[in-house]
Amino acid sequence: QVRLCHHGNRFHHHGFLIRPSANGSQPISASSVVLTTGTFLSGSLFVGRTSSPGGRIGDAPSSSGLTQTLRDRLGLRVGRLRTGTPPRLLKDSVDLSLAKVHPPDRQPTPFSFMNTHTRCKPEEQLPCYLTYTTPGVEQVVRESLHLNCHIQQDAKGPRYCPSIESRVLRFPGRSHQVWLEPEGLTSDLLYPQGLSMTMPPDVQLRLIREIPPLQRAEIHTPGYGVQYDYVCPTQLSPALQVKNTQGLFLAGQINGTTGYEEAAAQGLWAGVNAARRALSQPPAALSRTESYIGVLVDDLVSRGVTEPYRMFTSRAEFRTSLRPDNADLRLTMKGRFELGCVSAVRHHEAVRVRCSLQNAVAALQALTMSSTSWRKKLPGIGMSENKSQTLSGMDLLEYKDVSFEMLASVFPECLSPYMEFSQRLKIEAVYKPHNDQNRSEIKRIQSEENMSLPQDIDYLTLPVSLSQEVREILDRFRPSTLGAATRLQGMTPAAIANLFNYVHFTRRRESRRKQVDLEEERGEELCKTNASLPQ
């Protein structure tokens, strides 16, 4: 528990004192502070009709005065959000034979580019299990709504991982997925993903036992809801620094996000910039085109949030080039030379990989033959007999049934040195046309910002790929132009592209139909004119 005491009348110049409020120890002076309150900022726990201060069961509540300091002393706008967690189940009490087994990856991919394999061996991994809710689950939810005060609160909850109560109320009569996930290699608990709930513990037990594999399940820890305060993130700079309080950085749920990865990304970025400020260095920047951190931060500080924010690939304009396989090439050099947070060993490895990939691509592009010659070299590929053009090895890798290994077996002298990058080269080749299309599409949309949108369009039933969230936003605000739609909070680049294509092609089709009608009218008039002429 801490109190944040800012020195100076105008909230800059002198830094902060972090003053422990419980044990009376000496305060800590700092020029940069990163505030990561999680769900503990004025947090309240909810189970059934009861509530208590806290941000997580088993942990003490945070200082009750921190929100007041942020709001009253620093003048920050503060809102309130909610989330929840499912009950934890005793694994031995669950009949997993009644659920569908989903085995793990045969060859798990390590998170770090510095590792060639994971510490956990493939055969040591644990499977997950899939089951579904039943009509009995919906009945229990509806019968117990009067016992559940969390679900009746106004605070917005996460749209994309809602509680089972929210699912039942929003999508009645449906069966919902429930993933039974081991909590760890040595844990005796299961995490029922999809069963976040806040009803009383005895009702939770009734509900889970309506699901066949869980008919004899025992609850180790009941599910519960959390409500907490957050700071409207439009008050932050792209460095995640509070604009009117230099040296104070915010990261995680305090900025209106939800999810572990989102919090970790912000913690890293706020920490980098807090350290740079302490070293009297300028703030660092990441653009939307080079990283998902750049997309997330830009969304938060420029658009804000109205509900807990999750990061999706659809939020990025250039999502086909922001991939896990090329993260090292996109960010390692910046991390080494601009930010100073990448080790020399990692940088050396990234340079080796970059040079090797460049050489491999050059070798593939140098292998050029006619399509007829390629069919002779690789008789099994699905290339049309009618196709007659010159193709490079990189072009050939775009074909689904062509692998780098196949090409290396035909041209071992020039390609075998790059076998360790076979998967990355295949991915790069497959995504290249999509990247090119993506860039041209973005340019086309930017040039058509003034394109008007029909005011009578029914966004809720529009026959185009749009999420329910986007449909509701468009239906509520009904933007007059494409540019206005791009600036709406919650809109994604993917949704804008799909909307643009729908309106563009609909208008072109209508224009063609009018042209055909006009030509038919002219033809009819010509026939009448010819008929009236003397024979």
Sequence and secondary structure as in RCSB ss.txt:
>XXXX:A:sequence
QVRLCHHGNRFHHHGFLIRPSANGSQPISASSVVLTTGTFLSGSLFVGRTSSPGGRIGDAPSSSGLTQTLRDRLG
LRVGRLRTGTPPRLLKDSVDLSLAKVHPPDRQPTPFSFMNTHTRCKPEEQLPCYLTYTTPGVEQVVRESLHLNCH
IQQDAKGPRYCPSIESRVLRFPGRSHQVWLEPEGLTSDLLYPQGLSMTMPPDVQLRLIREIPPLQRAEIHTPGYG
VQYDYVCPTQLSPALQVKNTQGLFLAGQINGTTGYEEAAAQGLWAGVNAARRALSQPPAALSRTESYIGVLVDDL
VSRGVTEPYRMFTSRAEFRTSLRPDNADLRLTMKGRFELGCVSAVRHHEAVRVRCSLQNAVAALQALTMSSTSWR
KKLPGIGMSENKSQTLSGMDLLEYKDVSFEMLASVFPECLSPYMEFSQRLKIEAVYKPHNDQNRSEIKRIQSEEN
MSLPQDIDYLTLPVSLSQEVREILDRFRPSTLGAATRLQGMTPAAIANLFNYVHFTRRRESRRKQVDLEEERGEE
LCKTNASLPQ
>XXXX:A:secstr
 EEEEE STTS SS EEEEESSS    EEES EEE  TT TT EEEETTEEEE SSTTS    TTHHHIIIIIS 
  EEEEEEEE  EEEGGGS GGGSEEE   SS   SSTT SS SS GGG   EEEEE  HHHHHHHHHTGGG SS
TTSSSB  SSS  HHHHHHHSTT   EEEEEESSTT  EEEEET    S HHHHHHHHTTSGGGTT  EEE  EE
EEEEEE GGGB TTSBBTTSTTEEE GGGGTB SHHHHHHHHHHHHHHHHHHHTT       TTT HHHHHHHHH
HHH  SS B   GGG TTTTTS GGGHHHHHHHIIIIIS  S HHHHHHHHHHHHHHHHHHHHHHH EEEHHHHH
HHSTTS   TT  SEEEHHHHTTSTT  HHHHHHHSHHHHGGGGGGHHHHHHHHHHHHHHHHHHHHHHHHHHTTT
 B  TT  TTT SS   HHHHHHHHHH  SBHHHHHTSTT  HHHHHHHHHHHHHHHHHHHHHHHHHHHHHHHHH
HHHHHHHS  
